[in-house]
Structure formats: structure tokens, C-alpha cells
Amino acid sequence: YAAATPPAARTTMNFLRPILNFLHLKEPPAKNNSPGKSGTAVTNYWIMIAKDHRGKVRGTVIPAQAVIERRVRYGIWFINPRNPYARRIEPGDRGLMLALGREERQFMGELTINSVPLQVDAALEALKEGLPSTMLTHYLKITAHLWPRPKPLESVLHKLDFVKNRSKWYAYFQGSLRPITEATFKAIASDP
């Protein structure tokens, strides 16, 4: 890059890099709720996945359910900005929280996303539960509530239209973020 780029362009880029980084980390204005093609505001729907975490003490495991409970308490959800879906997240989007652990595999509640992915600061580093969260560099501000009775994944698996092979359902939940349709969101959220 350096050999092919003229010195003036490199100097300009070096000057602009901090400004561009600052703008990238700054929270953008609220979601544009102007009507889309259908005449209504566009909202994305997500499954937010938390897995068992390796604790800071060697050999300890923090269950996925405890990870979700802590995130709800603090109103944050850690996310990898390199996730292919992260750029589509906007304030106002809705999500279902799924705990995928050894002991439990269940939908635990609903959330509303209140920000785009933001850079984790030193204060939030202390809230990370363990691996894999300690590797995540961004977070979302959320408003969430836990359901009184979580819904086992196996009992609502038939409502997940993107799961084509039910015997290998786990392959569809790689990563920590999965887009779903509004119909799927409502079918799971309204299931007793």
C-alpha cells in the first residue's frame, strides 16, 4: 500500500483516520421511521444468542441463562462488529434472547435495541462475563424483559422457518445474532 500510494494521500489518510474513527464510534441519530415501500416503518427482528461462558477462574462455567440475566440487568448486549448482520442493526429493532448452554436451550425473553453497535469502554469491560464475551469489542443498548417461564427451544423449533433440518438445528445458531421474520418473532413471543 505505502509504495503505491503517493505521500500526499498517505498524509491525508493519516490526518483523517482519527476523525473517521471518532465518527464511526459516535452514536448516530435515531432510526429513520419514515415509511418504506409498504407504507410502514421498517423494523428488523433478531434472535440474540448467548452461550455458556468460561469464567475468569480456571474451570468455571457461567451458564448462558446467567449471562442473559446479567445483560438484561445492565441493559447491554455484547456483539461482534464483524458479524455479517451487525451493520443491519438499528434502534427500534426487536429481538428474542436465546440461551444455548449444556444445561438449558431456551428462549428467555424479548428485547428492544436502543442503539447501533457502540465501542466498549473501560467501565463496560468489567461487565463482560468471560469467554467469549471478553473477545467482543462492541455492545448494544437494550431494553429487555425476561419471561416468567422460559420457552424450551425444542418446543418452538417447528416455528423457526429458517431451520430446514430439525435434526441438526444447532448448525443454524452459529454466532450470536440471527435475523428472523416478524412472523417468527410473534409466533415465539406469543406462544404460552
N, CA and C atoms as a LAMMPS dump frame, in Angstrom:
ITEM: TIMESTEP
0
ITEM: NUMBER OF ATOMS
576
ITEM: BOX BOUNDS ff ff ff
-5.0000000000000000e+02 5.0000000000000000e+02
-5.0000000000000000e+02 5.0000000000000000e+02
-5.0000000000000000e+02 5.0000000000000000e+02
ITEM: ATOMS id mol type element x y z
1 1 1 N 0.832 -1.193 0
2 1 2 C 0 0 0
3 1 3 C 0.868 1.245 0
4 2 1 N 1.861 1.304 0.89
5 2 2 C 2.681 2.505 1.048
6 2 3 C 3.457 2.838 -0.22
7 3 1 N 3.963 1.813 -0.909
8 3 2 C 4.762 2.072 -2.11
9 3 3 C 3.89 2.596 -3.251
10 4 1 N 2.661 2.142 -3.351
11 4 2 C 1.782 2.516 -4.456
12 4 3 C 1.016 3.81 -4.184
13 5 1 N 0.979 4.265 -2.943
14 5 2 C 0.201 5.446 -2.592
15 5 3 C 1.113 6.671 -2.52
16 6 1 N 0.748 7.773 -3.191
17 6 2 C 1.559 8.982 -3.127
18 6 3 C 1.633 9.508 -1.694
19 7 1 N 2.745 10.153 -1.319
20 7 2 C 2.915 10.657 0.047
21 7 3 C 1.783 11.591 0.49
22 8 1 N 1.267 12.429 -0.411
23 8 2 C 0.197 13.358 -0.037
24 8 3 C -1.07 12.604 0.377
25 9 1 N -1.387 11.521 -0.318
26 9 2 C -2.578 10.731 0.021
27 9 3 C -2.396 10.038 1.366
28 10 1 N -1.177 9.53 1.636
29 10 2 C -0.924 8.881 2.933
30 10 3 C -1.069 9.885 4.064
31 11 1 N -0.567 11.119 3.857
32 11 2 C -0.664 12.154 4.883
33 11 3 C -2.134 12.51 5.137
34 12 1 N -2.905 12.639 4.078
35 12 2 C -4.323 12.951 4.219
36 12 3 C -5.039 11.844 4.98
37 13 1 N -4.745 10.571 4.64
38 13 2 C -5.377 9.455 5.335
39 13 3 C -4.977 9.434 6.804
40 14 1 N -3.694 9.694 7.096
41 14 2 C -3.251 9.718 8.488
42 14 3 C -3.963 10.822 9.259
43 15 1 N -4.223 11.931 8.613
44 15 2 C -4.939 13.034 9.244
45 15 3 C -6.408 12.682 9.478
46 16 1 N -7.038 12.03 8.489
47 16 2 C -8.465 11.726 8.564
48 16 3 C -8.801 10.517 9.432
49 17 1 N -7.852 9.589 9.606
50 17 2 C -8.144 8.354 10.336
51 17 3 C -8.752 8.605 11.716
52 18 1 N -8.177 9.464 12.583
53 18 2 C -8.812 9.691 13.892
54 18 3 C -10.224 10.28 13.776
55 19 1 N -10.421 11.137 12.795
56 19 2 C -11.744 11.733 12.605
57 19 3 C -12.736 10.665 12.168
58 20 1 N -12.326 9.815 11.236
59 20 2 C -13.206 8.751 10.772
60 20 3 C -13.496 7.757 11.895
61 21 1 N -12.491 7.424 12.69
62 21 2 C -12.706 6.534 13.826
63 21 3 C -13.681 7.158 14.811
64 22 1 N -13.525 8.447 15.078
65 22 2 C -14.422 9.128 16.006
66 22 3 C -15.859 9.085 15.493
67 23 1 N -16.041 9.373 14.225
68 23 2 C -17.386 9.376 13.651
69 23 3 C -18 7.983 13.66
70 24 1 N -17.175 6.969 13.456
71 24 2 C -17.676 5.604 13.445
72 24 3 C -18.168 5.197 14.831
73 25 1 N -17.504 5.655 15.865
74 25 2 C -17.853 5.244 17.219
75 25 3 C -18.987 6.064 17.809
76 26 1 N -19.249 7.209 17.235
77 26 2 C -20.282 8.076 17.774
78 26 3 C -21.655 7.51 17.442
79 27 1 N -22.548 7.618 18.393
80 27 2 C -23.898 7.108 18.197
81 27 3 C -24.623 7.954 17.155
82 28 1 N -25.179 7.314 16.105
83 28 2 C -25.864 8.075 15.075
84 28 3 C -27.24 8.535 15.543
85 29 1 N -27.864 9.405 14.769
86 29 2 C -29.217 9.835 15.129
87 29 3 C -30.175 8.651 15.173
88 30 1 N -31.305 8.847 15.787
89 30 2 C -32.304 7.784 15.934
90 30 3 C -32.719 7.248 14.575
91 31 1 N -33.248 6.04 14.586
92 31 2 C -33.666 5.352 13.37
93 31 3 C -34.679 6.181 12.58
94 32 1 N -34.514 6.171 11.281
95 32 2 C -35.451 6.855 10.396
96 32 3 C -36.707 6.004 10.297
97 33 1 N -37.767 6.455 10.886
98 33 2 C -39.016 5.699 10.862
99 33 3 C -39.938 6.139 9.736
100 34 1 N -39.348 6.653 8.682
101 34 2 C -40.181 7.029 7.554
102 34 3 C -40.712 5.767 6.885
103 35 1 N -41.88 5.843 6.308
104 35 2 C -42.482 4.647 5.721
105 35 3 C -41.64 4.071 4.598
106 36 1 N -41.588 2.741 4.561
107 36 2 C -40.909 2.038 3.478
108 36 3 C -41.875 1.832 2.329
109 37 1 N -41.562 0.857 1.487
110 37 2 C -42.41 0.581 0.331
111 37 3 C -43.826 0.191 0.744
112 38 1 N -43.929 -0.501 1.887
113 38 2 C -45.249 -0.964 2.315
114 38 3 C -46.048 0.127 3.01
115 39 1 N -45.409 1.289 3.285
116 39 2 C -46.117 2.377 3.932
117 39 3 C -45.963 2.387 5.446
118 40 1 N -45.188 1.431 5.993
119 40 2 C -44.958 1.394 7.434
120 40 3 C -43.463 1.442 7.732
121 41 1 N -43.12 1.808 8.974
122 41 2 C -41.714 1.85 9.374
123 41 3 C -41.136 0.433 9.346
124 42 1 N -39.857 0.332 9.019
125 42 2 C -39.192 -0.961 8.912
126 42 3 C -38.515 -1.295 10.237
127 43 1 N -38.805 -2.462 10.774
128 43 2 C -38.172 -2.959 11.982
129 43 3 C -37.571 -4.317 11.668
130 44 1 N -36.324 -4.519 12.091
131 44 2 C -35.679 -5.816 11.931
132 44 3 C -35.951 -6.646 13.182
133 45 1 N -35.959 -7.958 13.013
134 45 2 C -36.184 -8.879 14.118
135 45 3 C -35.011 -9.846 14.192
136 46 1 N -34.6 -10.168 15.434
137 46 2 C -33.388 -10.935 15.658
138 46 3 C -33.577 -11.993 16.723
139 47 1 N -32.76 -13.041 16.636
140 47 2 C -32.538 -13.925 17.77
141 47 3 C -31.154 -13.564 18.283
142 48 1 N -31.084 -13.155 19.542
143 48 2 C -29.831 -12.787 20.192
144 48 3 C -29.4 -14.006 21.012
145 49 1 N -28.272 -14.59 20.652
146 49 2 C -27.854 -15.863 21.228
147 49 3 C -26.743 -15.652 22.246
148 50 1 N -26.927 -16.239 23.43
149 50 2 C -25.869 -16.264 24.448
150 50 3 C -25.55 -17.73 24.726
151 51 1 N -24.27 -18.019 24.824
152 51 2 C -23.82 -19.386 25.084
153 51 3 C -23.139 -19.437 26.437
154 52 1 N -22.908 -20.655 26.937
155 52 2 C -22.16 -20.796 28.177
156 52 3 C -20.813 -20.09 28.025
157 53 1 N -20.36 -19.45 29.09
158 53 2 C -19.091 -18.73 29.085
159 53 3 C -18.089 -19.422 30.009
160 54 1 N -16.828 -19.363 29.624
161 54 2 C -15.769 -19.813 30.52
162 54 3 C -15.458 -18.665 31.456
163 55 1 N -15.56 -18.924 32.741
164 55 2 C -15.315 -17.887 33.733
165 55 3 C -13.861 -17.492 33.821
166 56 1 N -13.594 -16.435 34.56
167 56 2 C -12.233 -15.943 34.717
168 56 3 C -11.393 -16.869 35.59
169 57 1 N -12.062 -17.631 36.47
170 57 2 C -11.368 -18.632 37.272
171 57 3 C -11.324 -19.923 36.461
172 58 1 N -10.15 -20.488 36.331
173 58 2 C -9.955 -21.686 35.503
174 58 3 C -10.943 -22.796 35.877
175 59 1 N -11.597 -23.33 34.87
176 59 2 C -12.509 -24.442 35.055
177 59 3 C -13.938 -24.06 35.393
178 60 1 N -14.223 -22.786 35.59
179 60 2 C -15.597 -22.395 35.918
180 60 3 C -16.382 -22.125 34.642
181 61 1 N -17.661 -22.439 34.711
182 61 2 C -18.557 -22.197 33.578
183 61 3 C -19.699 -21.315 34.063
184 62 1 N -19.967 -20.257 33.309
185 62 2 C -21.098 -19.382 33.601
186 62 3 C -22.206 -19.779 32.64
187 63 1 N -23.335 -20.285 33.164
188 63 2 C -24.415 -20.74 32.281
189 63 3 C -24.956 -19.597 31.408
190 64 1 N -25.393 -19.948 30.224
191 64 2 C -25.934 -18.963 29.28
192 64 3 C -27.095 -18.189 29.891
193 65 1 N -27.896 -18.854 30.696
194 65 2 C -29.029 -18.191 31.34
195 65 3 C -28.535 -17.064 32.257
196 66 1 N -27.487 -17.297 33.01
197 66 2 C -26.929 -16.267 33.899
198 66 3 C -26.341 -15.117 33.093
199 67 1 N -25.749 -15.421 31.947
200 67 2 C -25.202 -14.384 31.064
201 67 3 C -26.329 -13.458 30.613
202 68 1 N -27.443 -14.03 30.181
203 68 2 C -28.581 -13.222 29.719
204 68 3 C -29.155 -12.402 30.865
205 69 1 N -29.317 -13.001 32.022
206 69 2 C -29.873 -12.27 33.167
207 69 3 C -29.021 -11.051 33.512
208 70 1 N -27.717 -11.201 33.453
209 70 2 C -26.813 -10.075 33.744
210 70 3 C -26.93 -8.992 32.685
211 71 1 N -27.007 -9.379 31.424
212 71 2 C -27.133 -8.399 30.342
213 71 3 C -28.437 -7.625 30.445
214 72 1 N -29.503 -8.313 30.805
215 72 2 C -30.801 -7.641 30.976
216 72 3 C -30.713 -6.645 32.125
217 73 1 N -30.092 -7.048 33.232
218 73 2 C -29.968 -6.18 34.402
219 73 3 C -29.237 -4.878 34.057
220 74 1 N -28.2 -4.97 33.229
221 74 2 C -27.412 -3.779 32.887
222 74 3 C -27.858 -3.105 31.589
223 75 1 N -28.777 -3.704 30.853
224 75 2 C -29.294 -3.088 29.632
225 75 3 C -28.294 -3.034 28.494
226 76 1 N -27.459 -4.072 28.391
227 76 2 C -26.457 -4.129 27.318
228 76 3 C -26.426 -5.52 26.7
229 77 1 N -25.983 -5.593 25.46
230 77 2 C -25.773 -6.874 24.789
231 77 3 C -24.476 -6.76 24.005
232 78 1 N -23.477 -7.57 24.368
233 78 2 C -22.19 -7.542 23.674
234 78 3 C -22.323 -8.188 22.307
235 79 1 N -21.589 -7.62 21.347
236 79 2 C -21.73 -8.08 19.963
237 79 3 C -20.389 -7.954 19.243
238 80 1 N -20.196 -8.805 18.267
239 80 2 C -19.009 -8.747 17.417
240 80 3 C -19.346 -7.855 16.226
241 81 1 N -18.627 -6.745 16.038
242 81 2 C -18.959 -5.859 14.918
243 81 3 C -18.687 -6.495 13.554
244 82 1 N -17.932 -7.588 13.532
245 82 2 C -17.651 -8.264 12.266
246 82 3 C -18.736 -9.275 11.904
247 83 1 N -19.702 -9.447 12.779
248 83 2 C -20.825 -10.317 12.458
249 83 3 C -21.477 -9.767 11.189
250 84 1 N -21.756 -10.617 10.203
251 84 2 C -22.297 -10.101 8.941
252 84 3 C -23.623 -9.351 9.081
253 85 1 N -24.344 -9.585 10.162
254 85 2 C -25.626 -8.916 10.35
255 85 3 C -25.527 -7.64 11.183
256 86 1 N -24.382 -7.389 11.807
257 86 2 C -24.248 -6.265 12.748
258 86 3 C -24.556 -4.914 12.094
259 87 1 N -24.235 -4.756 10.83
260 87 2 C -24.479 -3.467 10.16
261 87 3 C -25.953 -3.194 9.907
262 88 1 N -26.769 -4.231 9.992
263 88 2 C -28.211 -4.057 9.757
264 88 3 C -28.971 -3.675 11.02
265 89 1 N -28.314 -3.741 12.164
266 89 2 C -28.989 -3.441 13.428
267 89 3 C -29.249 -1.948 13.531
268 90 1 N -30.473 -1.608 13.919
269 90 2 C -30.854 -0.206 14.092
270 90 3 C -31.672 -0.049 15.362
271 91 1 N -31.639 1.137 15.956
272 91 2 C -32.501 1.379 17.116
273 91 3 C -33.962 1.11 16.74
274 92 1 N -34.665 0.488 17.648
275 92 2 C -36.063 0.132 17.397
276 92 3 C -36.245 -1.311 16.974
277 93 1 N -35.147 -1.991 16.592
278 93 2 C -35.247 -3.401 16.232
279 93 3 C -35.645 -4.211 17.459
280 94 1 N -36.247 -5.362 17.233
281 94 2 C -36.723 -6.23 18.318
282 94 3 C -35.975 -7.55 18.274
283 95 1 N -35.863 -8.195 19.413
284 95 2 C -35.156 -9.464 19.459
285 95 3 C -35.691 -10.411 20.505
286 96 1 N -35.365 -11.684 20.315
287 96 2 C -35.647 -12.734 21.286
288 96 3 C -34.311 -13.204 21.845
289 97 1 N -34.232 -13.383 23.154
290 97 2 C -32.99 -13.814 23.791
291 97 3 C -32.996 -15.327 23.948
292 98 1 N -31.995 -15.978 23.376
293 98 2 C -31.895 -17.435 23.391
294 98 3 C -30.659 -17.857 24.172
295 99 1 N -30.855 -18.655 25.217
296 99 2 C -29.749 -19.226 25.991
297 99 3 C -29.44 -20.605 25.415
298 100 1 N -28.224 -20.757 24.893
299 100 2 C -27.792 -22.049 24.359
300 100 3 C -26.64 -22.549 25.223
301 101 1 N -26.949 -23.438 26.123
302 101 2 C -25.927 -23.975 27.004
303 101 3 C -26.045 -25.474 27.131
304 102 1 N -25.159 -26.058 27.923
305 102 2 C -25.214 -27.502 28.163
306 102 3 C -26.488 -27.882 28.911
307 103 1 N -26.826 -27.063 29.898
308 103 2 C -27.962 -27.374 30.763
309 103 3 C -29.3 -26.914 30.19
310 104 1 N -29.299 -25.783 29.512
311 104 2 C -30.569 -25.258 29.007
312 104 3 C -30.408 -24.731 27.589
313 105 1 N -31.471 -24.883 26.828
314 105 2 C -31.58 -24.315 25.484
315 105 3 C -32.98 -23.748 25.423
316 106 1 N -33.084 -22.454 25.721
317 106 2 C -34.419 -21.871 25.851
318 106 3 C -34.438 -20.392 25.499
319 107 1 N -35.605 -19.977 24.989
320 107 2 C -35.851 -18.552 24.777
321 107 3 C -36.252 -17.981 26.129
322 108 1 N -35.589 -16.892 26.525
323 108 2 C -35.783 -16.368 27.874
324 108 3 C -36.588 -15.077 27.933
325 109 1 N -36.709 -14.358 26.799
326 109 2 C -37.449 -13.11 26.84
327 109 3 C -37.287 -12.315 25.559
328 110 1 N -37.769 -11.068 25.622
329 110 2 C -37.739 -10.163 24.467
330 110 3 C -36.891 -8.943 24.798
331 111 1 N -36.422 -8.297 23.737
332 111 2 C -35.688 -7.055 23.93
333 111 3 C -35.957 -6.1 22.78
334 112 1 N -35.715 -4.826 23.06
335 112 2 C -35.741 -3.788 22.036
336 112 3 C -34.348 -3.171 22.008
337 113 1 N -33.81 -3.008 20.822
338 113 2 C -32.475 -2.441 20.654
339 113 3 C -32.595 -0.924 20.618
340 114 1 N -31.777 -0.243 21.419
341 114 2 C -31.849 1.214 21.539
342 114 3 C -30.658 1.94 20.93
343 115 1 N -29.732 1.229 20.303
344 115 2 C -28.554 1.879 19.716
345 115 3 C -28.013 1.026 18.587
346 116 1 N -27.111 1.598 17.843
347 116 2 C -26.312 0.822 16.9
348 116 3 C -25.165 0.227 17.711
349 117 1 N -24.359 -0.681 17.137
350 117 2 C -23.212 -1.189 17.893
351 117 3 C -22.26 -0.048 18.286
352 118 1 N -21.935 -0.002 19.576
353 118 2 C -21.055 1.027 20.138
354 118 3 C -19.793 0.38 20.684
355 119 1 N -18.706 1.118 20.685
356 119 2 C -17.424 0.633 21.201
357 119 3 C -17.515 0.417 22.718
358 120 1 N -17.008 -0.706 23.192
359 120 2 C -16.963 -0.987 24.627
360 120 3 C -15.901 -0.103 25.26
361 121 1 N -16.254 0.549 26.38
362 121 2 C -15.269 1.365 27.099
363 121 3 C -14.774 0.596 28.318
364 122 1 N -13.858 1.19 29.07
365 122 2 C -13.239 0.516 30.211
366 122 3 C -14.268 0.108 31.262
367 123 1 N -15.271 0.918 31.495
368 123 2 C -16.288 0.595 32.504
369 123 3 C -17.072 -0.653 32.112
370 124 1 N -17.365 -0.803 30.833
371 124 2 C -18.127 -1.963 30.383
372 124 3 C -17.281 -3.225 30.314
373 125 1 N -15.967 -3.084 30.183
374 125 2 C -15.09 -4.26 30.173
375 125 3 C -15.316 -5.098 31.425
376 126 1 N -15.549 -4.444 32.558
377 126 2 C -15.738 -5.145 33.825
378 126 3 C -17.03 -5.958 33.845
379 127 1 N -17.983 -5.647 32.968
380 127 2 C -19.258 -6.361 32.946
381 127 3 C -19.219 -7.617 32.074
382 128 1 N -18.137 -7.813 31.35
383 128 2 C -18.048 -8.994 30.499
384 128 3 C -17.956 -10.235 31.371
385 129 1 N -18.727 -11.248 31.019
386 129 2 C -18.885 -12.423 31.853
387 129 3 C -17.71 -13.389 31.794
388 130 1 N -16.986 -13.428 30.718
389 130 2 C -15.918 -14.401 30.478
390 130 3 C -15.867 -14.674 28.989
391 131 1 N -15.15 -15.709 28.593
392 131 2 C -15.084 -16.056 27.172
393 131 3 C -16.414 -16.652 26.728
394 132 1 N -16.978 -16.291 25.609
395 132 2 C -16.436 -15.495 24.532
396 132 3 C -16.672 -13.983 24.648
397 133 1 N -17.402 -13.503 25.638
398 133 2 C -17.693 -12.062 25.715
399 133 3 C -16.448 -11.201 25.836
400 134 1 N -15.399 -11.71 26.479
401 134 2 C -14.196 -10.898 26.649
402 134 3 C -13.532 -10.566 25.312
403 135 1 N -13.875 -11.295 24.265
404 135 2 C -13.304 -11.015 22.943
405 135 3 C -14.134 -10.004 22.153
406 136 1 N -15.321 -9.663 22.628
407 136 2 C -16.207 -8.773 21.877
408 136 3 C -15.87 -7.316 22.173
409 137 1 N -15.86 -6.502 21.15
410 137 2 C -15.415 -5.11 21.279
411 137 3 C -16.549 -4.095 21.217
412 138 1 N -17.759 -4.527 20.936
413 138 2 C -18.885 -3.612 20.797
414 138 3 C -20.085 -4.117 21.597
415 139 1 N -21.048 -3.229 21.802
416 139 2 C -22.253 -3.597 22.536
417 139 3 C -23.433 -2.81 21.993
418 140 1 N -24.616 -3.29 22.364
419 140 2 C -25.866 -2.609 22.036
420 140 3 C -26.527 -2.199 23.334
421 141 1 N -27.172 -1.051 23.343
422 141 2 C -28.016 -0.667 24.473
423 141 3 C -29.37 -1.319 24.228
424 142 1 N -29.905 -1.941 25.259
425 142 2 C -31.175 -2.658 25.102
426 142 3 C -32.13 -2.342 26.253
427 143 1 N -33.4 -2.539 25.968
428 143 2 C -34.439 -2.578 26.983
429 143 3 C -35.038 -3.967 26.857
430 144 1 N -34.984 -4.749 27.935
431 144 2 C -35.401 -6.138 27.831
432 144 3 C -36.201 -6.566 29.044
433 145 1 N -36.975 -7.614 28.849
434 145 2 C -37.64 -8.243 29.986
435 145 3 C -37.604 -9.754 29.799
436 146 1 N -37.434 -10.431 30.928
437 146 2 C -37.408 -11.885 30.929
438 146 3 C -38.825 -12.402 31.132
439 147 1 N -39.158 -13.458 30.436
440 147 2 C -40.464 -14.062 30.616
441 147 3 C -40.49 -14.833 31.942
442 148 1 N -41.648 -14.921 32.587
443 148 2 C -41.735 -15.693 33.84
444 148 3 C -41.374 -17.168 33.632
445 149 1 N -41.744 -17.699 32.463
446 149 2 C -41.407 -19.094 32.133
447 149 3 C -40.69 -19.111 30.788
448 150 1 N -39.38 -19.415 30.787
449 150 2 C -38.667 -19.529 29.509
450 150 3 C -39.288 -20.613 28.63
451 151 1 N -39.077 -20.477 27.325
452 151 2 C -39.652 -21.423 26.359
453 151 3 C -38.539 -22.309 25.808
454 152 1 N -38.599 -23.619 26.094
455 152 2 C -37.561 -24.514 25.59
456 152 3 C -37.47 -24.457 24.067
457 153 1 N -36.258 -24.419 23.563
458 153 2 C -36.035 -24.337 22.124
459 153 3 C -36.728 -25.478 21.392
460 154 1 N -36.639 -26.677 21.931
461 154 2 C -37.241 -27.84 21.274
462 154 3 C -38.747 -27.689 21.095
463 155 1 N -39.414 -26.971 22.007
464 155 2 C -40.877 -26.828 21.919
465 155 3 C -41.305 -25.807 20.863
466 156 1 N -40.41 -24.922 20.449
467 156 2 C -40.767 -23.92 19.433
468 156 3 C -39.949 -24.073 18.149
469 157 1 N -39.144 -25.116 18.08
470 157 2 C -38.285 -25.324 16.917
471 157 3 C -39.081 -25.376 15.615
472 158 1 N -40.271 -25.943 15.657
473 158 2 C -41.109 -26.043 14.453
474 158 3 C -41.576 -24.671 13.956
475 159 1 N -41.497 -23.641 14.797
476 159 2 C -41.914 -22.297 14.398
477 159 3 C -40.786 -21.498 13.742
478 160 1 N -39.578 -22.036 13.761
479 160 2 C -38.423 -21.345 13.177
480 160 3 C -38.309 -21.745 11.712
481 161 1 N -38.821 -20.889 10.827
482 161 2 C -38.895 -21.224 9.406
483 161 3 C -37.532 -21.382 8.737
484 162 1 N -36.464 -20.837 9.303
485 162 2 C -35.139 -20.94 8.695
486 162 3 C -34.44 -22.262 9.028
487 163 1 N -34.949 -23.009 9.996
488 163 2 C -34.358 -24.303 10.353
489 163 3 C -34.967 -25.364 9.443
490 164 1 N -34.21 -25.751 8.443
491 164 2 C -34.709 -26.71 7.451
492 164 3 C -34.495 -28.152 7.898
493 165 1 N -33.385 -28.428 8.587
494 165 2 C -33.071 -29.774 9.052
495 165 3 C -33.193 -29.793 10.571
496 166 1 N -34.32 -30.226 11.077
497 166 2 C -34.606 -30.183 12.521
498 166 3 C -33.641 -31.049 13.337
499 167 1 N -33.106 -32.117 12.736
500 167 2 C -32.193 -32.977 13.49
501 167 3 C -30.83 -32.314 13.704
502 168 1 N -30.514 -31.302 12.917
503 168 2 C -29.237 -30.586 13.067
504 168 3 C -29.491 -29.102 13.324
505 169 1 N -30.441 -28.819 14.205
506 169 2 C -30.853 -27.447 14.5
507 169 3 C -29.699 -26.569 14.953
508 170 1 N -28.74 -27.134 15.673
509 170 2 C -27.637 -26.358 16.238
510 170 3 C -26.796 -25.662 15.175
511 171 1 N -26.775 -26.196 13.965
512 171 2 C -25.998 -25.583 12.888
513 171 3 C -26.549 -24.206 12.492
514 172 1 N -27.814 -23.953 12.801
515 172 2 C -28.451 -22.689 12.43
516 172 3 C -28.238 -21.589 13.473
517 173 1 N -27.566 -21.918 14.56
518 173 2 C -27.379 -20.95 15.639
519 173 3 C -25.901 -20.667 15.906
520 174 1 N -25.107 -20.671 14.855
521 174 2 C -23.7 -20.29 14.984
522 174 3 C -23.643 -18.775 15.166
523 175 1 N -22.717 -18.296 15.977
524 175 2 C -22.605 -16.859 16.216
525 175 3 C -23.593 -16.416 17.282
526 176 1 N -23.743 -15.113 17.402
527 176 2 C -24.585 -14.586 18.486
528 176 3 C -25.769 -13.767 17.982
529 177 1 N -25.987 -13.786 16.68
530 177 2 C -27.036 -12.945 16.105
531 177 3 C -27.615 -13.646 14.887
532 178 1 N -28.935 -13.723 14.824
533 178 2 C -29.603 -14.406 13.72
534 178 3 C -30.848 -13.627 13.326
535 179 1 N -30.971 -13.196 12.064
536 179 2 C -32.187 -12.482 11.651
537 179 3 C -33.367 -13.451 11.547
538 180 1 N -34.539 -12.953 11.896
539 180 2 C -35.768 -13.733 11.755
540 180 3 C -36.843 -12.822 11.184
541 181 1 N -37.932 -13.424 10.792
542 181 2 C -39.051 -12.642 10.253
543 181 3 C -39.922 -12.146 11.408
544 182 1 N -40.724 -11.159 11.115
545 182 2 C -41.664 -10.655 12.113
546 182 3 C -42.64 -11.758 12.528
547 183 1 N -43.069 -12.567 11.571
548 183 2 C -43.998 -13.662 11.869
549 183 3 C -43.371 -14.664 12.844
550 184 1 N -42.102 -14.987 12.644
551 184 2 C -41.41 -15.911 13.549
552 184 3 C -41.291 -15.295 14.932
553 185 1 N -40.927 -14.013 14.979
554 185 2 C -40.824 -13.306 16.266
555 185 3 C -42.146 -13.387 17.031
556 186 1 N -43.225 -13.053 16.353
557 186 2 C -44.537 -13.047 17.018
558 186 3 C -44.982 -14.456 17.407
559 187 1 N -44.673 -15.444 16.578
560 187 2 C -45.085 -16.82 16.888
561 187 3 C -44.411 -17.316 18.161
562 188 1 N -43.149 -16.997 18.352
563 188 2 C -42.43 -17.451 19.54
564 188 3 C -42.813 -16.578 20.746
565 189 1 N -42.87 -15.279 20.562
566 189 2 C -43.172 -14.371 21.672
567 189 3 C -44.585 -14.597 22.223
568 190 1 N -45.529 -14.954 21.366
569 190 2 C -46.906 -15.126 21.821
570 190 3 C -47.22 -16.54 22.284
571 191 1 N -46.289 -17.476 22.049
572 191 2 C -46.51 -18.863 22.456
573 191 3 C -46.577 -18.937 23.982
574 192 1 N -47.616 -19.569 24.541
575 192 2 C -47.752 -19.594 26.008
576 192 3 C -46.696 -20.393 26.716
